[in-house]
Amino acid sequence: MDRLEVMTMLLAAVDRGSLSAAARALQIPVSTLTRNVTQLEDALGTRLLIRTTRKLALTDAGTAYVAAARRILDQVDEQERDAKGEFTTPRGELVITTPVQFGRLHVLPVINAFLAQFPAIKVSLIQSDRNIDLIDARVDLAVRIGKLPDSSLVATRVGALRAVVCASPGFLATHGVPQHPEDLARVPCVVFNSPYLSPWRFRMPGSNEPTIVAVNPRLEVTAPDSATDACVAGLGPTLLLEHDVAEAVAAGRLRVILSQFEVEPVPVHMVHVSRNVMPMKLRRFIDFAAPRLRESLAHFGKTP
C-alpha cells in the first residue's frame, strides 16, 4: 500500500463528500478507492470514515488523521516543487482565484500579459464570488474584495471600489428619485447576492456605524452583470461595485443615486498563504500584477 497515495484518496473523499465523487475526480474505480481506504483503516486499527448513503463523516480519529495527512502532503508537494526548481526559477502551475466579474475585467488581462512573459508558468484561474479556502483548495493566490479578517494570510492592497446604488433613467422618471436610503424599501429592487454587498449598507450623517436597509427584492441574482442588465431594463435600483456598472453609467443607461450615503469604498487585496520561502512563480506574479492592478483600479474608489 502506497501510504501517500492512499492519503490523497482519503482527502479527495473528504473534500468531495463521497467516495464516488472522489473516484471520479481521481479517475479511478470506486472499488479501488474503497479498498485502499479500508486497508488504511485496517493498518491503523481504527475507523476513519463513517459511511452513509448520503455523505461521509469523519470519526475523531479520522479528523486528526486527515489534518496530519494534509500537512504531510503539503510538505511533500513543497519539497517536490523545490526539487523542480520552482523556488529558484519561475516555472510550474500557479493557481489563482478571483471574483467572477472582477477576474474577467481586471485580472485576466494581467494574467494574459504575464503568461506571454513567462512561458514556463501555467495558470489555473478559479473564478468564484465565494471566498475559497486557500489551503484546502491548494490555491497560490487570491484576489479578495472587502475587509480582510485577521489571519495568517499575507495581503497586498491594489485598490478600492465604491459600492454604488444605480437605477435606470426610465425607472427614476416613473418612480421618482430616492432621496434617502429608506426610500429604497418602498420600491422594487434588484439584489446581487454577494458576500461583500449583502445586506445593503449606508452611511447616515452623524453616524460612524453603517446602517442596514432592508430592501424589497423584485429580482435576486448571483452575478453582477445580470443585476446590471436587469437594472438597465428598469426592474429597479441595484447595489453593485462601481466597476460593474461603469460602462452603463458612462453610456447613460444607468444613473448613480444616493452617493452621499455611500459607505467607505471596499478594499481590494491580493492574498496568499505565508511561507518561509515563496515559490518564484508566485513572487514574479505578485511583482508583475500589483502595479498593473493598481493602474487598472486607479480611477475607482474615489468618494464623491
C-alpha positions in Angstrom: 0.0 0.0 0.0 1.4 3.4 -1.1 0.6 5.5 2.1 0.9 8.9 0.3 -1.4 7.7 -2.5 -4.0 6.5 0.0 -3.8 9.8 1.9 -4.6 11.5 -1.4 -7.6 9.3 -1.9 -8.8 9.8 1.6 -8.5 13.6 1.4 -10.3 13.6 -2.0 -13.2 11.6 -0.5 -13.4 14.0 2.5 -13.2 17.2 0.3 -15.8 16.0 -2.2 -18.2 14.4 0.3 -18.3 10.9 -1.1 -16.2 8.0 -2.3 -17.8 8.0 -5.8 -17.1 11.8 -6.3 -13.5 11.3 -5.2 -13.1 8.3 -7.5 -14.4 10.4 -10.5 -12.1 13.2 -9.6 -9.1 10.9 -9.4 -10.2 8.8 -12.4 -10.1 5.5 -10.6 -12.7 2.9 -9.9 -14.8 3.4 -6.7 -13.8 -0.2 -5.7 -10.1 0.7 -5.8 -10.6 3.8 -3.7 -12.8 1.9 -1.2 -10.4 -1.0 -0.9 -7.4 1.3 -0.3 -9.2 3.4 2.4 -10.3 0.1 4.1 -6.8 -1.2 4.0 -5.6 2.0 5.6 -8.2 1.7 8.4 -7.1 -1.9 9.0 -3.5 -0.9 9.2 -4.3 1.8 11.7 -6.6 -0.4 13.7 -9.4 2.2 13.7 -12.2 3.6 11.6 -11.5 7.0 9.9 -14.8 7.4 8.0 -18.4 6.8 8.8 -20.1 5.9 5.5 -23.8 6.7 5.0 -25.9 6.6 1.8 -25.8 10.4 1.5 -22.4 11.6 2.8 -19.2 10.8 4.6 -18.4 11.8 8.2 -15.1 11.7 10.0 -14.6 9.9 13.3 -12.5 11.7 15.9 -9.5 9.6 14.8 -10.3 10.4 11.2 -10.4 14.2 11.9 -6.9 14.0 13.5 -5.5 11.8 10.7 -6.9 14.0 7.9 -5.3 17.1 9.4 -2.0 15.3 9.7 -2.3 13.9 6.1 -2.9 17.5 4.8 0.3 18.7 6.5 2.3 15.7 5.2 1.1 16.1 1.6 1.7 19.8 1.6 5.3 19.2 2.8 5.8 16.6 0.1 4.4 18.9 -2.5 6.6 21.8 -1.4 9.7 19.5 -1.5 8.8 18.3 -5.0 8.3 21.9 -6.2 11.7 22.8 -4.6 13.3 19.9 -6.4 11.8 21.1 -9.7 13.3 24.5 -9.2 10.1 26.4 -8.5 11.8 28.3 -5.7 14.7 29.4 -7.8 13.1 29.6 -11.3 9.7 30.9 -12.2 8.0 27.7 -13.5 5.2 25.4 -12.7 1.4 25.8 -12.2 0.1 28.9 -10.4 -3.4 28.6 -9.0 -5.3 31.9 -8.7 -8.8 32.6 -7.5 -10.8 35.8 -8.1 -14.4 37.0 -8.0 -16.0 36.2 -11.3 -16.6 39.7 -12.8 -13.5 41.3 -11.3 -11.4 38.4 -12.6 -12.7 38.9 -16.1 -12.4 42.7 -16.2 -9.1 43.2 -14.3 -7.2 40.1 -13.5 -7.5 38.1 -16.7 -5.8 40.8 -18.9 -2.9 40.8 -16.4 -2.6 37.0 -16.5 -2.6 37.1 -20.3 0.3 39.5 -20.3 2.1 37.6 -17.5 1.9 34.3 -19.4 3.3 35.9 -22.5 6.4 36.9 -20.5 6.8 33.7 -18.5 6.4 30.7 -20.9 7.4 28.1 -18.2 4.4 29.0 -16.0 0.9 27.7 -16.3 -2.0 29.4 -14.6 -5.2 27.8 -13.4 -7.8 30.5 -12.7 -10.7 29.7 -10.4 -13.5 32.4 -10.6 -15.9 32.4 -7.8 -17.8 35.0 -5.8 -17.3 33.0 -2.7 -14.1 33.0 -0.7 -12.2 29.8 -1.3 -10.0 28.3 1.4 -6.5 28.7 0.0 -5.0 25.8 2.0 -7.8 23.2 1.3 -8.0 24.1 -2.4 -4.2 24.4 -2.7 -4.5 27.9 -4.1 -1.4 30.1 -4.5 -3.0 33.5 -4.7 -6.5 35.0 -4.2 -7.9 38.4 -5.1 -10.3 39.4 -2.3 -12.8 42.2 -2.3 -13.8 43.5 1.1 -12.2 43.9 4.5 -9.9 41.1 5.4 -10.4 39.2 8.7 -7.3 38.8 10.9 -5.5 35.8 9.6 -2.1 34.4 8.7 -2.6 35.4 5.1 -0.2 37.9 3.6 -2.1 40.8 1.9 -1.1 43.3 -0.8 -3.6 46.1 -1.3 -4.1 47.0 -5.0 -7.1 49.4 -4.8 -10.6 50.1 -3.7 -14.1 50.1 -5.2 -17.2 52.1 -4.3 -20.5 50.3 -3.6 -23.0 52.4 -5.6 -26.8 52.3 -6.0 -27.9 52.7 -9.6 -31.2 52.9 -11.4 -32.3 53.4 -15.0 -33.5 56.9 -16.1 -36.8 55.3 -17.1 -37.3 53.8 -13.6 -36.5 57.1 -12.0 -38.8 59.0 -14.3 -41.7 56.7 -13.3 -41.0 56.2 -9.5 -39.1 59.4 -8.7 -35.5 59.7 -7.5 -34.9 58.3 -4.0 -33.7 61.0 -1.6 -32.8 58.7 1.3 -31.8 55.0 1.6 -35.1 54.3 3.4 -36.9 55.2 0.2 -35.5 52.0 -1.4 -37.7 49.9 0.9 -40.7 51.3 -0.9 -39.7 50.4 -4.5 -38.8 47.0 -6.1 -35.1 46.4 -6.2 -32.6 44.1 -8.0 -30.4 42.3 -5.5 -27.0 40.8 -6.2 -26.3 38.3 -3.5 -22.6 38.7 -2.7 -20.5 38.4 0.5 -19.3 41.9 0.2 -22.5 43.7 -0.7 -25.2 41.9 1.2 -27.1 43.3 3.1 -27.3 46.8 1.7 -25.4 49.2 4.0 -25.4 53.0 4.0 -23.6 55.8 6.0 -26.0 58.1 7.7 -25.0 61.7 8.6 -23.7 62.0 12.1 -23.2 58.2 12.5 -19.9 56.3 12.4 -21.7 52.9 12.0 -23.2 51.7 8.8 -27.0 51.4 8.6 -28.6 48.3 7.1 -31.6 49.0 4.9 -34.0 46.1 4.2 -35.0 46.4 0.5 -37.8 44.7 -1.4 -36.1 42.3 -3.9 -38.1 42.1 -7.1 -35.2 40.0 -8.6 -32.3 38.3 -6.9 -29.3 37.2 -8.9 -25.9 35.7 -8.3 -23.9 37.5 -11.0 -23.3 41.3 -11.1 -23.7 41.5 -14.9 -27.2 40.1 -14.6 -28.0 42.7 -11.9 -26.7 45.4 -14.2 -28.8 44.2 -17.2 -32.0 43.9 -15.0 -31.4 47.4 -13.7 -30.9 48.8 -17.2 -34.2 47.1 -18.2 -35.9 49.1 -15.5 -36.7 46.4 -12.9 -35.5 48.6 -10.1 -32.4 50.0 -8.3 -29.4 47.8 -7.6 -26.3 48.0 -5.4 -23.1 47.0 -7.2 -19.4 47.8 -7.2 -18.7 50.7 -9.4 -16.6 48.8 -11.9 -19.6 46.5 -12.6 -21.7 49.5 -13.8 -19.1 51.9 -15.1 -19.9 51.2 -18.8 -23.6 51.5 -18.3 -23.3 54.7 -16.3 -20.9 56.3 -18.8 -23.4 55.4 -21.6 -26.3 57.0 -19.7 -28.2 53.7 -19.3 -27.8 53.9 -15.6 -27.6 56.7 -13.1 -25.8 56.6 -9.7 -28.1 57.8 -6.9 -27.8 58.3 -3.1 -24.0 58.8 -3.4 -23.9 61.0 -0.3 -24.9 57.9 1.8 -22.3 55.5 0.4 -20.1 53.6 2.9 -16.4 53.7 2.7 -15.0 52.2 -0.6 -14.4 48.4 -0.4 -10.7 47.5 -0.4 -9.2 45.0 -2.9 -6.2 42.8 -2.0 -4.1 40.1 -3.3 -3.6 37.5 -0.6 -1.5 34.4 -0.2 -0.5 31.9 2.5 2.6 32.9 4.5 5.5 30.6 3.7 9.2 30.6 4.8 10.3 30.6 1.2 7.9 31.9 -1.6 7.9 30.0 -4.9 9.5 32.1 -7.6 6.4 31.8 -9.8 4.3 33.4 -7.1 6.9 36.1 -6.3 7.1 37.0 -10.0 3.3 37.2 -10.4 2.8 39.4 -7.4 5.5 41.8 -8.6 4.0 41.7 -12.1 0.3 42.0 -11.1 0.3 44.5 -8.3 1.3 47.7 -10.2 -0.9 46.7 -13.2 -4.0 46.1 -10.9 -3.3 49.4 -9.1 -3.3 51.1 -12.5 -6.5 49.4 -13.6 -8.2 50.5 -10.4 -6.7 53.9 -10.1 -9.8 55.8 -11.2 -12.1 53.8 -8.9 -12.7 54.1 -5.2 -12.8 57.9 -5.0 -15.6 59.1 -2.7 -17.8 61.7 -4.4 
